[in-house]
Amino acid sequence: FNIMRTLGLGATHAYITKYLNKTFPATVSGKILLDVQTHGEAYYINPVNLKAYYLGRPADAYNIMRTLGLGITNANVGKIVSAE
């Protein structure tokens, strides 16, 4: 959740609610949007269908990422440069 707070994209409540029952613009595809005007609720915008998935409780967020995530090999994970 710290990563979501740090790397998530802040969005107004009006912006998020405008698209919740529709598809989001492609500009936020694959992003985690944080509702900065309420309690910081997080939504993952699935690049496949541009729909928002609410990342409520930790277990819910984990299940969504596990279900929608693409997966990666250990070799490819090793190619990712750390920001540290």
HELIX and SHEET records of a PDB file:
HELIX    1   1 ASN A    2  LEU A    7  1                                   6    
HELIX    2   2 HIS A   13  TYR A   19  1                                   7    
HELIX    3   3 ALA A   26  VAL A   28  5                                   3    
HELIX    4   4 PRO A   58  LEU A   68  1                                  11    
HELIX    5   5 ASN A   74  VAL A   77  1                                   4    
SHEET    1   A 4 LEU A   9  ALA A  11  0                                        
SHEET    2   A 4 ILE A  32  ASP A  35  1                                        
SHEET    3   A 4 ALA A  42  ILE A  45 -1                                        
SHEET    4   A 4 ALA A  52  TYR A  54 -1                                        
END                                                                             
